[in-house]
């Protein structure tokens, strides 16, 4: 079974911002990379799709550098895609799914500010697909901090 992990990334201002993101536009990207490197999973490829506005392009080189030099990229197959920011996360996921075609059996569609924190999180998501008539499993937002 081949699993793709598609992360919709955005470097611009957000409606609601974590103060760490306000001071470091790569905060969520760094958290994604650090977590994917520190927990076990069965992902075959990690795909970062950067949604960009014209004013975000100066940050792109640094983002690509950050991904390519991070230990996650040395131990996992990673791909970087870029696109204009139209359609937000849904546009990014649609773009990536069209680009990769039928390369994977399953794809986890994730926003950059959703970070997995438990080992084998992908297996938990995939376990739901054994349920009758399930074709989409979404992430859960919580403001409770787990695993400090």
LINKASUL-V258382 format. One record per helix or strand. SS is the DSSP state (H for helix, E for strand). FROM is the first residue (numbers start at 1). TO is the last residue. Records with the same first field share a line. If there is no record, write none. Layout:
SS = FROM-TO + FROM-TO
This chain:
E = 3-10 + 45-52 + 78-84 + 106-111
H = 19-23 + 27-38 + 54-69 + 71-75 + 88-100 + 121-130
